Amino acid sequence: MSITNRPFKVNMNYLNDKIHEDVYTIDELLKEVVPFSLVDKEIIKAMYLLELESLLTITDVNKLARSIVSLERKLYKLSDLIPAHLEMPDLSTFYLSLSPVFLQTLCEEDDNEEPNSLKGQWLKAFRIAIEEEVSSWQEK
């Protein structure tokens, strides 16, 4: 008897419980490591916090900026794939937080002509805005 064409049963409750034991990166979710139909707000929240926390480990301002743009693109792709009723994070709140921090940094560094110092201040501004975004999502 051939079993190749036989349907198999999956215990969806077991699978649903198991997927909540791990935290997935956005790349893993895009590769459908977790079936899109099983993705819920807790998985999205954990993924987003993981991605934000990984941004905080980047020490080069140019790499950090590229990573933020990459995350934004991936979030947009993922939002098209997951169930529409889920709240999908985007970086709009992050950008709103970043703008005044950047302006303040530029005002504080206006007299300082050292480009490395300015890059350090920009890195600090990124970190502050990312930390505010993390805090906002941890409260949800």
C-alpha positions in Angstrom: 0.0 0.0 0.0 1.4 3.4 -1.0 1.3 6.1 1.6 2.5 8.9 -0.7 -0.9 10.0 -1.7 -2.6 9.5 1.7 -3.5 12.7 3.6 -2.0 13.0 7.0 -3.4 14.6 10.1 -1.7 17.5 11.9 -2.6 18.3 15.5 -3.1 22.0 15.0 -3.3 22.7 18.7 0.1 21.1 19.2 1.6 23.0 16.3 0.1 26.2 17.5 1.6 25.7 21.0 5.0 24.8 19.6 5.3 27.9 17.4 4.9 30.1 20.4 7.9 28.6 22.1 10.3 30.3 19.8 10.9 33.8 18.6 11.2 34.1 14.9 13.1 36.7 12.8 11.3 38.5 10.1 13.3 36.6 7.5 12.0 33.3 9.0 8.4 34.5 8.9 8.9 35.6 5.3 10.2 32.1 4.5 7.0 30.8 6.1 8.7 28.8 8.9 5.4 29.4 10.6 2.4 29.0 8.3 0.9 32.5 7.7 -2.5 31.3 8.8 -1.0 30.5 12.3 0.8 33.9 12.7 -0.8 35.9 15.5 -0.2 39.2 17.3 2.1 37.5 19.8 4.4 36.1 17.1 4.4 39.5 15.3 5.2 41.4 18.5 8.0 39.0 19.5 9.5 39.2 16.0 9.4 43.0 15.9 11.0 43.3 19.4 13.7 40.9 18.3 14.4 42.9 15.2 14.5 46.2 17.1 16.8 44.8 19.7 19.1 43.5 17.0 19.3 47.0 15.6 20.5 48.2 19.0 23.6 46.0 18.6 24.8 47.8 15.4 27.5 50.3 16.2 28.1 51.8 12.7 25.6 54.5 11.8 25.6 53.8 8.1 25.0 50.1 8.6 22.2 50.9 11.1 20.5 53.2 8.6 20.6 50.5 5.9 19.3 47.9 8.4 16.4 50.2 9.3 15.5 50.6 5.7 15.8 46.9 5.1 13.5 46.1 8.1 10.9 48.6 6.8 10.9 46.8 3.4 10.5 43.4 5.0 7.7 44.6 7.3 5.9 45.8 4.2 6.3 42.5 2.5 5.2 40.6 5.5 2.1 42.8 5.9 0.9 41.6 2.5 1.3 37.9 3.5 -0.2 37.7 7.0 -3.9 37.7 7.9 -5.3 41.2 7.4 -6.9 41.5 10.9 -3.5 41.5 12.6 -1.9 44.7 13.7 1.4 44.9 11.7 4.1 47.1 13.0 5.5 49.7 10.8 8.2 52.3 11.4 6.0 55.4 11.3 6.1 55.9 15.1 9.8 55.2 15.1 10.3 57.9 12.4 8.1 60.3 14.4 10.3 59.8 17.4 13.5 60.0 15.4 12.8 63.4 13.8 12.9 65.6 17.0 15.9 63.6 18.3 17.8 64.3 15.1 16.9 68.0 15.2 18.0 68.2 18.8 21.3 66.5 17.9 21.9 68.8 15.0 21.3 71.9 17.3 23.6 70.5 19.9 26.4 69.7 17.5 26.1 72.9 15.4 29.4 74.3 16.7 31.2 71.0 16.6 33.0 70.5 13.2 34.2 67.0 13.8 32.2 64.7 11.4 32.9 61.6 13.6 31.3 63.3 16.5 28.2 64.1 14.5 28.0 60.4 13.3 28.2 59.4 17.0 25.4 61.8 17.8 23.3 60.4 15.0 23.9 56.8 16.2 22.7 58.0 19.7 19.6 59.5 18.1 18.9 56.2 16.3 19.3 54.3 19.5 17.0 56.6 21.5 14.2 56.3 18.8 14.7 52.5 18.6 14.5 52.2 22.4 11.3 54.3 22.4 9.8 51.9 19.8 10.8 48.9 21.8 9.2 50.4 24.9 6.0 51.2 23.0 5.7 47.6 21.7 6.5 46.0 25.0 3.5 47.8 26.5 1.1 46.4 23.8 
